[in-house]
Amino acid sequence: MNFETMNKQRKLILLASLAGIISIFLPWFSAGAFGFSVHVNGFHGWGILAFLCFVVALIISLVGNQTEPLDKSIWFVVIICGAVCLLSIIITILSSQSADYGFATAGIGFGIWISLIAGIAVIAFAWMFKNPADNLKGGFESLKKTVSASTASF
């Protein structure tokens, strides 16, 4: 892998996915009382799904011809991974509650916000630097053909 000759789309997806993977290890939630605090990272609940989606997007950015953008079906998989990741993070944020009881506080940590930005970035970079002929319908059809061709070989 030569990072300098890597396609811009692949390079930016790689960096966004890497930031997302790192953000899973950062505090997503924190709680404190009487001077003590506890931090919880993203390896709980929906965060595990976000981690797996970031890993898949990272692997896809490294596979194949590094100098060309992603082909139609693989591009669509990256869009799906980013969307699933983003959805799982949004569900986690919406299901959490911040509280301040004076002596005890609970809130959302900075790691989940970095994950949210990384999920948006994966989708945005895959979309912005795609081939001009690629669209969501064509990506879905291409992925469907690839899956049906691979199952027909069994």
C-alpha positions as CSV (number, residue, x, y, z in Angstrom):
1,M,0.0,0.0,0.0
2,N,1.4,3.4,-1.0
3,F,-0.6,6.1,0.6
4,E,0.7,8.8,-1.8
5,T,-0.6,7.0,-4.9
6,M,-3.8,5.9,-3.3
7,N,-7.0,7.3,-4.8
8,K,-8.5,10.3,-3.0
9,Q,-11.8,8.5,-2.3
10,R,-10.1,5.5,-0.8
11,K,-7.6,7.6,1.2
12,L,-10.4,9.7,2.8
13,I,-12.6,6.7,3.6
14,L,-9.5,5.0,5.1
15,L,-8.8,8.0,7.3
16,A,-12.5,8.5,8.4
17,S,-12.8,4.8,9.2
18,L,-9.6,4.8,11.2
19,A,-10.9,7.8,13.2
20,G,-14.2,6.0,13.7
21,I,-12.4,2.9,15.0
22,I,-10.2,4.9,17.4
23,S,-13.3,6.8,18.6
24,I,-14.9,3.5,19.7
25,F,-12.2,3.2,22.4
26,L,-12.8,6.8,23.6
27,P,-15.4,7.7,26.3
28,W,-18.9,7.6,24.9
29,F,-20.6,8.1,28.3
30,S,-19.3,9.4,31.6
31,A,-20.8,9.6,35.1
32,G,-19.5,11.0,38.2
33,A,-20.4,11.6,41.8
34,F,-18.5,12.9,44.9
35,G,-15.3,13.5,42.9
36,F,-15.2,10.0,41.3
37,S,-16.0,9.4,37.6
38,V,-16.6,6.5,35.4
39,H,-16.2,6.5,31.6
40,V,-17.7,3.9,29.2
41,N,-16.3,3.4,25.7
42,G,-18.2,2.4,22.6
43,F,-17.9,-1.4,23.0
44,H,-21.4,-1.7,24.3
45,G,-24.7,-2.1,22.6
46,W,-24.9,-0.3,19.2
47,G,-21.3,0.7,19.4
48,I,-20.2,-2.8,18.5
49,L,-22.2,-2.6,15.3
50,A,-20.6,0.9,14.5
51,F,-17.1,-0.6,15.2
52,L,-17.8,-3.5,12.7
53,C,-19.0,-1.1,10.1
54,F,-15.9,1.1,10.4
55,V,-13.7,-2.0,10.1
56,V,-15.5,-3.2,7.0
57,A,-15.2,0.3,5.4
58,L,-11.5,0.4,6.3
59,I,-10.9,-3.1,4.8
60,I,-12.8,-2.1,1.6
61,S,-10.7,1.0,1.2
62,L,-7.5,-1.2,1.3
63,V,-8.7,-3.9,-1.1
64,G,-8.4,-3.8,-4.9
65,N,-6.6,-1.4,-7.1
66,Q,-5.6,1.5,-4.8
67,T,-5.2,4.0,-7.6
68,E,-8.8,3.8,-8.8
69,P,-12.0,4.8,-7.0
70,L,-14.3,2.1,-5.6
71,D,-16.3,0.2,-8.2
72,K,-20.1,0.4,-8.1
73,S,-21.0,-2.5,-5.9
74,I,-18.2,-2.0,-3.4
75,W,-19.0,1.7,-3.3
76,F,-22.6,0.8,-2.4
77,V,-21.4,-1.5,0.4
78,V,-19.3,1.4,1.8
79,I,-22.4,3.7,1.7
80,I,-24.4,1.0,3.5
81,C,-21.7,0.5,6.1
82,G,-21.6,4.3,6.7
83,A,-25.4,4.5,7.0
84,V,-25.7,1.6,9.4
85,C,-22.8,3.0,11.5
86,L,-24.5,6.5,11.5
87,L,-27.9,5.0,12.4
88,S,-26.4,3.0,15.3
89,I,-24.7,6.0,16.7
90,I,-27.8,8.2,16.4
91,I,-29.9,5.5,18.2
92,T,-27.3,5.4,21.0
93,I,-27.3,9.2,21.4
94,L,-31.1,9.4,21.3
95,S,-31.5,6.6,23.9
96,S,-29.1,8.1,26.3
97,Q,-30.0,10.8,28.8
98,S,-27.8,13.5,30.4
99,A,-28.5,14.3,34.0
100,D,-27.2,16.7,36.7
101,Y,-28.3,16.1,40.2
102,G,-25.9,18.4,41.9
103,F,-23.8,15.7,43.5
104,A,-24.0,13.3,40.6
105,T,-23.7,13.9,36.8
106,A,-24.1,11.7,33.8
107,G,-23.6,12.7,30.2
108,I,-22.3,11.9,26.7
109,G,-18.6,11.7,26.2
110,F,-16.6,13.1,23.3
111,G,-15.9,9.7,21.7
112,I,-19.5,9.3,20.5
113,W,-19.3,12.7,18.8
114,I,-16.1,11.8,17.0
115,S,-17.8,8.5,15.9
116,L,-20.8,10.5,14.6
117,I,-18.5,12.8,12.5
118,A,-16.5,9.8,11.2
119,G,-19.7,8.0,10.1
120,I,-20.9,11.1,8.3
121,A,-17.4,11.4,6.7
122,V,-17.4,7.8,5.4
123,I,-20.7,8.5,3.6
124,A,-19.7,11.9,2.4
125,F,-16.3,10.9,1.1
126,A,-17.7,7.8,-0.7
127,W,-20.4,10.0,-2.3
128,M,-18.3,13.0,-3.2
129,F,-15.5,11.2,-4.9
130,K,-17.5,8.5,-6.7
131,N,-17.4,7.8,-10.4
132,P,-19.9,10.2,-12.1
133,A,-21.8,7.2,-13.5
134,D,-22.4,5.7,-10.1
135,N,-25.8,6.2,-8.3
136,L,-27.6,4.4,-5.6
137,K,-30.0,2.4,-7.9
138,G,-27.1,1.3,-10.0
139,G,-25.0,0.4,-7.0
140,F,-27.9,-1.7,-5.6
141,E,-28.4,-3.5,-9.0
142,S,-24.6,-4.2,-9.3
143,L,-24.5,-5.6,-5.7
144,K,-27.6,-7.7,-6.4
145,K,-25.9,-9.1,-9.6
146,T,-22.6,-9.8,-7.7
147,V,-24.5,-11.7,-4.9
148,S,-26.6,-13.7,-7.3
149,A,-23.5,-14.6,-9.4
150,S,-21.6,-15.8,-6.3
151,T,-24.6,-17.9,-5.1
152,A,-25.1,-19.4,-8.5
153,S,-21.5,-20.7,-8.4
154,F,-22.3,-22.9,-5.4
